[in-house]
Amino acid sequence: MIPYEDLKQSNAFFKDKYLKATEKVIDSGWFILGNEVSDFEKDFAQYCQSNYCAGVASGLDALILSLKSLDLQPHDEVIVPSNTYIATILAIVHCGLKPVLVEPNIDTYNIDPLLIESQITQKTKVIMLVHLYGKACDMNPIIYLANKYQLKIIEDCAQSHGAKYNGKMTGTFGYSGAFSFYPTKNLGALGDAGAVISSDKFVINRIKTLRNYGSSIKYNNVEVGYNSRLDELQAAILNVKLSFLDEINNHKRHLATLYFEGLKEDFIKPSLNPSNYDVYHIFNIRHPKRDELKKYLEKNDIMTEIHYPIPPHQQKAMKGIIYGEYPISTIIHQTTLSLPISYFHTDQDIFKIIDTLNKY
């Protein structure tokens, strides 16, 4: 059987290094906001070609704290893609703000810049975009609109560690970049973890205060904050894995090339832009008989996933929050299928998947 993902196999390559790193933390006796976190923040900011980084507890918290640091007013509007994981929208709702959904481009699956301007009102304060599946959004027209209407850009980079747009790293185009290090990510921890990067030291200092009960000096709480800190053990794991991130991304890009070259045109494959650098957190295809295709592959011992089966606007949790229909997002969710593309997968795995798919 070819699993879609196997975190034991994915992390087996780093196990010895993980054990040494975690032993070092245990022996130090310092488990919250110590050297491992500060080292990771410095190194991850440098990797992302940004100035500063704040480690937080999860990708969702990275988005929430980014919004909270802006001191927006209740019901201010945040533009967000209709085609995203629900966490992006949950962050907006948790901050008492109004999500305004914009449909994606059917080829890239990312927010369509041509549809954004019509949704901007006097209450719009932020464009929260998502670099979905490891593909950067079309940033130039988005930056133009943000400058024209004096809007902040927050980038959801939960799936785009190391992805680039015209040579520039995702997460570095706007006010802040929010990252998740959930275990399945290209840069995954062994539990929940996240970070915010920014070129502005003030922004990161504010995030660091908010993540630590609203305190930058022990027992001196200057605002209503949260407990959302990247812990030392997860930071130690991430410090190990960060040095292999380019290798992981290159491996996934290689496997993606095999899919592109081998799969028949019966399947809608991801779009390609040679000026961008995609990192393929997810390699998805689309097919009108997606559910049948998924069952067919399972019968042939090939496991797949659906990212995601239910679009945000159809989720029960969004009733009374999101109104209207979003047909482009809906058709994507009805036809998308994610193929195996993990660090442990081999060329032979991908050749078998391609051969099986082409016989469908």
VOGU-3710 file (C-alpha; in Angstrom, 3 decimals, decimal comma):
1> mipyedlkqs> 0,000/0,000/0,000  1,115/3,556/-0,721  -0,117/5,765/2,143  -1,077/9,356/1,523  1,032/10,366/4,514  2,954/8,467/7,201  4,428/10,770/9,795  6,503/7,966/11,312  8,242/7,414/7,969  8,492/11,138/7,220
11> naffkdkylk> 10,250/11,808/10,508  12,384/8,649/10,594  15,093/10,490/8,641  15,531/12,959/11,515  14,880/10,716/14,548  18,448/10,571/15,879  18,825/14,331/15,558  15,428/14,841/17,239  16,487/12,709/20,193  19,693/14,683/20,700
21> atekvidsgw> 17,838/17,984/20,411  15,085/17,056/22,864  17,600/15,579/25,312  19,402/18,904/25,257  16,151/20,700/26,164  15,348/18,261/28,968  18,837/18,598/30,407  18,591/22,381/30,275  15,556/22,448/32,569  14,147/25,394/30,577
31> filgnevsdf> 10,957/24,563/28,694  9,167/27,835/27,805  10,612/30,748/25,770  14,239/29,757/26,032  17,202/29,485/23,700  15,583/26,975/21,335  12,710/29,347/20,593  14,934/32,387/20,179  17,314/30,410/17,935  14,450/29,189/15,776
41> ekdfaqycqs> 12,936/32,676/15,524  16,258/34,082/14,341  16,932/31,256/11,876  13,403/31,077/10,480  13,281/34,845/9,924  16,594/34,568/8,084  15,356/31,622/6,004  12,230/33,559/5,018  14,350/36,608/4,148  12,468/38,577/6,771
51> nycagvasgl> 13,701/40,665/9,677  11,840/39,274/12,672  9,889/36,248/13,876  7,708/35,342/16,864  6,995/31,698/17,659  3,418/30,957/18,720  1,345/27,900/19,593  -0,315/27,232/16,215  -0,997/28,563/12,754  -4,461/29,675/13,838
61> dalilslksl> -2,957/31,691/16,679  -0,470/33,225/14,249  -3,421/34,584/12,252  -5,409/35,677/15,317  -2,494/37,515/16,913  -1,639/39,184/13,608  -5,175/40,565/13,431  -5,279/41,462/17,136  -2,075/43,454/16,808  -3,799/45,782/14,329
71> dlqphdeviv> -6,316/47,082/16,922  -9,204/46,948/14,477  -12,751/47,920/15,382  -15,551/45,353/15,825  -17,099/44,326/12,492  -14,295/45,810/10,415  -14,041/43,789/7,223  -11,314/41,374/6,197  -11,163/40,106/2,618  -10,379/36,390/2,525
81> psntyiatil> -10,495/33,689/-0,173  -13,610/31,520/-0,320  -11,345/28,571/-1,155  -9,294/27,986/1,990  -9,075/25,852/5,096  -11,599/27,142/7,608  -8,884/28,241/10,075  -8,251/31,373/7,999  -11,861/32,444/8,440  -12,046/31,312/12,081
91> aivhcglkpv> -9,239/33,733/12,923  -11,295/36,629/11,530  -14,414/35,560/13,408  -12,545/35,061/16,692  -11,333/38,663/16,441  -14,883/39,997/16,098  -14,309/40,986/12,478  -16,358/40,334/9,351  -15,007/37,911/6,736  -15,714/39,009/3,171
101> lvepnidtyn> -15,189/36,059/0,849  -13,678/36,418/-2,619  -13,681/33,583/-5,127  -10,454/31,947/-6,341  -8,956/31,786/-9,777  -10,056/28,386/-11,106  -6,538/27,622/-12,383  -4,431/28,559/-9,344  -7,066/27,931/-6,610  -5,775/31,102/-4,910
111> idplliesqi> -7,755/34,309/-4,450  -8,521/35,998/-7,780  -7,020/39,525/-7,700  -9,498/40,641/-10,383  -12,416/40,037/-7,997  -11,035/41,791/-4,918  -11,680/45,460/-5,691  -15,442/45,053/-6,068  -15,603/43,763/-2,467  -13,690/46,659/-0,888
121> tqktkvimlv> -15,783/49,035/1,224  -15,057/51,808/3,704  -14,968/49,155/6,447  -12,365/46,997/4,684  -9,103/47,036/6,607  -7,223/43,859/5,664  -6,660/41,481/2,779  -5,904/38,115/4,349  -4,703/35,950/1,496  -3,747/32,270/1,486
131> hlygkacdmn> -0,894/30,701/-0,475  -2,840/27,472/-0,893  -1,216/24,076/-1,461  2,251/25,677/-1,519  1,617/28,029/-4,471  2,123/31,767/-4,015  -0,753/34,111/-4,787  -0,479/36,612/-7,628  0,940/39,330/-5,413  1,584/42,355/-7,651
141> piiylankyq> -2,090/43,249/-8,287  -2,927/42,533/-4,641  -0,178/44,875/-3,449  -1,449/47,515/-5,871  -4,956/47,313/-4,369  -3,633/47,325/-0,802  -1,671/50,497/-1,502  -4,558/52,112/-3,386  -7,027/51,581/-0,519  -4,520/51,694/2,368
151> lkiiedcaqs> -5,183/48,101/3,417  -2,947/45,767/5,392  -1,907/42,436/3,874  -1,713/39,412/6,148  -0,400/36,282/4,446  -1,589/32,844/5,539  1,550/30,831/4,790  0,446/27,645/6,539  1,123/25,655/3,359  3,851/27,700/1,676
161> hgakyngkmt> 7,104/27,306/3,649  9,801/28,351/1,197  7,464/29,168/-1,699  8,390/32,198/-3,787  6,666/34,745/-6,017  9,045/36,286/-8,564  11,952/35,253/-6,328  10,513/36,759/-3,137  9,516/34,537/-0,215  5,877/34,217/0,779
171> gtfgysgafs> 5,200/35,919/4,096  7,310/38,968/3,264  4,919/41,007/1,107  2,720/42,630/3,729  2,126/43,432/7,360  2,854/39,891/8,530  3,170/36,293/7,424  1,493/33,599/9,542  2,879/30,046/9,487  1,664/26,705/10,790
181> fyptknlgal> 4,079/23,915/11,676  1,405/21,247/11,987  3,133/17,836/11,595  2,056/17,295/7,968  3,506/20,593/6,722  6,724/20,712/4,709  8,247/22,191/7,857  6,300/20,215/10,451  6,805/19,919/14,194  5,814/16,908/16,307
191> gdagavissd> 2,691/18,697/17,488  1,017/22,062/17,049  3,250/25,068/16,514  3,255/28,306/14,552  5,049/31,585/13,912  4,588/35,134/12,652  7,217/36,910/10,565  7,405/40,620/9,769  9,849/43,229/8,569  8,567/45,515/11,347
201> kfvinriktl> 10,108/45,026/14,799  7,155/46,784/16,440  4,742/44,226/14,980  6,761/41,278/16,264  7,235/42,827/19,699  3,462/43,299/19,892  2,904/39,655/18,878  5,396/38,529/21,540  3,527/40,531/24,167  0,145/39,203/23,092
211> rnygssikyn> 1,346/35,578/23,049  2,559/35,837/26,654  -0,500/37,015/28,606  -0,023/40,584/27,379  3,311/40,780/29,156  6,831/41,559/28,002  8,130/41,927/31,572  7,308/39,137/34,018  4,179/39,832/36,105  3,678/43,156/34,325
221> nvevgynsrl> 0,629/42,741/32,070  0,035/45,753/29,866  -2,881/44,360/27,799  -5,288/41,441/27,605  -3,141/38,746/26,071  -3,110/35,016/25,423  -1,125/31,928/26,283  0,183/31,094/22,815  3,868/30,322/22,998  5,978/28,043/20,846
231> delqaailnv> 7,458/25,683/23,433  11,094/24,703/23,645  10,652/21,055/22,632  8,796/21,881/19,430  11,277/24,652/18,684  14,118/22,147/19,083  12,433/19,828/16,582  11,918/22,717/14,158  15,543/23,804/14,543  16,583/20,341/13,338
241> klsfldeinn> 14,129/20,194/10,476  14,624/23,759/9,206  18,104/22,852/7,956  16,467/20,179/5,760  13,559/22,291/4,480  15,132/23,048/1,104  15,859/19,339/0,657  12,256/18,466/1,550  10,882/21,089/-0,842  13,192/19,974/-3,641
251> hkrhlatlyf> 12,135/16,345/-3,172  8,458/17,268/-3,347  9,081/19,437/-6,412  10,830/16,474/-8,053  7,872/14,183/-7,325  5,531/16,872/-8,687  7,543/16,931/-11,931  6,976/13,182/-12,293  3,228/13,751/-11,935  3,252/16,577/-14,479
261> eglkedfikp> 5,198/14,543/-17,016  3,411/11,234/-16,495  -0,263/11,951/-15,897  -2,639/11,978/-18,848  -4,609/15,103/-19,691  -7,769/13,393/-18,354  -6,831/14,960/-15,019  -6,699/18,689/-14,303  -3,222/19,267/-12,917  -1,986/22,296/-10,953
271> slnpsnydvy> -1,119/25,337/-13,028  2,527/26,202/-13,568  4,181/29,618/-13,587  7,925/29,342/-14,308  8,661/32,617/-12,514  7,319/31,239/-9,221  8,636/28,534/-6,900  5,913/26,118/-5,745  6,659/23,799/-2,816  3,750/21,341/-3,162
281> hifnirhpkr> 2,628/20,925/0,414  -0,268/19,344/-1,501  -0,299/18,041/-5,064  -3,924/18,068/-6,143  -5,613/17,028/-9,335  -9,223/17,612/-10,289  -11,665/15,193/-11,915  -15,459/15,311/-12,373  -15,789/11,798/-10,882  -13,503/12,519/-7,939
291> delkkylekn> -15,252/10,235/-5,438  -15,211/7,281/-7,836  -11,570/7,973/-8,622  -10,670/8,025/-4,934  -12,370/4,639/-4,386  -10,654/3,195/-7,458  -7,237/4,237/-6,147  -8,011/2,845/-2,695  -8,901/-0,536/-4,267  -5,471/-0,409/-5,866
301> dimteihypi> -3,789/0,286/-2,486  -3,185/3,988/-3,118  -4,425/6,312/-0,397  -5,450/9,889/-1,152  -7,000/12,848/0,690  -9,467/15,606/-0,153  -8,420/19,172/0,652  -11,157/20,002/1,364  -14,482/18,151/1,064  -16,683/21,010/2,369
311> pphqqkamkg> -16,039/24,660/1,441  -16,108/27,148/4,331  -19,369/28,806/3,268  -21,159/25,453/3,559  -19,830/24,595/7,007  -22,403/24,516/9,812  -20,142/26,702/11,959  -20,411/29,511/9,416  -24,214/29,676/9,446  -25,245/33,262/10,157
321> iiygeypist> -21,688/34,452/9,484  -21,176/33,792/5,780  -23,981/34,341/3,287  -24,270/33,700/-0,408  -23,027/31,094/-2,844  -19,485/30,656/-4,088  -19,702/28,396/-7,145  -16,016/28,407/-8,086  -14,977/27,352/-4,603  -17,761/24,762/-4,570
331> iihqttlslp> -16,670/23,129/-7,829  -13,076/22,957/-6,604  -14,154/21,256/-3,387  -16,300/18,806/-5,343  -13,571/17,759/-7,780  -10,196/18,088/-6,023  -8,118/15,095/-4,962  -4,727/15,199/-3,234  -2,138/12,651/-4,336  0,727/11,266/-2,231
341> isyfhtdqdi> 3,745/13,596/-2,272  5,543/13,248/1,046  9,239/13,302/1,901  9,338/9,504/2,236  7,658/8,753/-1,088  9,946/7,402/-3,805  9,998/7,759/-7,567  8,700/4,205/-7,799  5,712/5,114/-5,614  4,834/7,972/-7,934
351> fkiidtlnky> 5,314/5,864/-11,088  2,879/3,289/-9,680  0,339/6,019/-8,856  0,684/7,516/-12,348  0,299/4,124/-14,035  -2,781/3,334/-11,946  -4,354/6,741/-12,612  -3,726/6,540/-16,349  -5,596/3,214/-16,468  -8,708/4,764/-14,899
//
